[in-house]
């Protein structure tokens, strides 16, 4: 039979913080069709057609907008998927990740 020692620490201060969120940001350009931006927002970022249209106009009018805000790993995956979709469709839409 083996003996196990249990050590308890009661004066340890542990600070738990939520992970930082990252935004996947779409930037306006004068070349990419608005319908393509709406489709991208619906397909990759799971917006409804109505919210995607509103967001597309925000991107168009303000120069950029967050398509979604996620934990880093999710944001990075959405960013990669968006960039690949943009390239596969021969578009030049700029996408960035912002903390």
C-alpha positions as CSV (number, residue, x, y, z in Angstrom):
1,X,0.0,0.0,0.0
2,X,1.3,3.5,-0.8
3,X,0.7,6.7,1.1
4,X,-0.4,9.9,-0.6
5,X,0.2,13.3,0.9
6,X,-2.3,16.0,0.2
7,X,-1.1,19.6,0.4
8,X,-3.7,22.3,0.7
9,X,-2.9,26.0,0.1
10,X,-5.5,28.4,1.3
11,X,-3.7,31.8,1.0
12,X,-3.2,31.6,-2.8
13,X,-4.6,34.5,-4.7
14,X,-5.7,33.4,-8.2
15,X,-6.9,35.9,-10.6
16,X,-9.0,34.6,-13.4
17,X,-9.5,36.7,-16.4
18,X,-11.7,36.2,-19.4
19,X,-9.8,35.6,-22.7
20,X,-9.5,38.7,-24.9
21,X,-11.9,38.9,-27.8
22,X,-10.8,39.6,-31.4
23,X,-12.8,41.3,-34.1
24,X,-12.8,40.2,-37.7
25,X,-13.0,43.5,-39.6
26,X,-14.1,44.0,-43.2
27,X,-12.8,47.1,-44.9
28,X,-14.6,49.0,-47.7
29,X,-13.2,49.1,-51.2
30,X,-14.7,50.5,-54.4
31,X,-14.4,47.3,-56.3
32,X,-16.1,44.4,-54.4
33,X,-19.8,44.1,-55.1
34,X,-22.1,44.7,-52.2
35,X,-23.9,41.4,-52.8
36,X,-20.6,39.6,-52.4
37,X,-20.0,41.3,-49.0
38,X,-23.6,40.4,-47.9
39,X,-23.1,36.7,-48.9
40,X,-19.8,36.6,-47.1
41,X,-21.4,37.9,-43.9
42,X,-24.2,35.4,-44.2
43,X,-22.1,32.3,-45.1
44,X,-19.1,32.7,-42.8
45,X,-20.2,35.0,-40.0
46,X,-23.8,33.6,-39.8
47,X,-25.6,37.0,-40.0
48,X,-29.2,37.0,-41.3
49,X,-29.6,38.6,-44.7
50,X,-31.1,41.7,-43.0
51,X,-28.3,42.2,-40.5
52,X,-25.7,41.4,-43.2
53,X,-27.2,44.1,-45.4
54,X,-27.1,46.7,-42.5
55,X,-23.5,45.7,-41.8
56,X,-22.5,46.0,-45.4
57,X,-23.8,49.5,-45.5
58,X,-21.9,50.3,-42.3
59,X,-18.7,49.0,-44.0
60,X,-19.5,51.1,-47.1
61,X,-20.3,54.3,-45.2
62,X,-17.8,54.2,-42.4
63,X,-14.9,52.5,-44.1
64,X,-14.9,49.3,-42.0
65,X,-16.9,47.3,-39.5
66,X,-16.5,44.2,-37.4
67,X,-18.1,41.1,-39.0
68,X,-17.9,39.4,-35.7
69,X,-16.1,39.3,-32.3
70,X,-14.7,36.0,-31.0
71,X,-12.1,34.3,-28.9
72,X,-8.7,34.5,-30.8
73,X,-8.8,30.9,-32.2
74,X,-12.4,31.3,-33.6
75,X,-11.6,34.8,-35.0
76,X,-8.5,33.4,-36.7
77,X,-10.4,30.6,-38.3
78,X,-13.2,33.0,-39.5
79,X,-10.5,35.3,-40.8
80,X,-8.8,32.5,-42.8
81,X,-12.1,31.2,-44.1
82,X,-13.0,34.8,-45.3
83,X,-9.6,35.4,-46.9
84,X,-9.8,32.1,-48.7
85,X,-13.3,32.7,-50.0
86,X,-12.4,36.2,-51.1
87,X,-9.3,34.9,-53.0
88,X,-11.2,32.0,-54.6
89,X,-13.8,34.5,-55.9
90,X,-11.1,36.8,-57.3
91,X,-12.0,39.7,-55.0
92,X,-9.8,42.2,-53.3
93,X,-11.8,42.8,-50.1
94,X,-9.5,43.6,-47.2
95,X,-10.0,41.6,-43.9
96,X,-8.1,42.2,-40.7
97,X,-8.0,40.9,-37.1
98,X,-8.2,43.5,-34.4
99,X,-7.9,42.9,-30.6
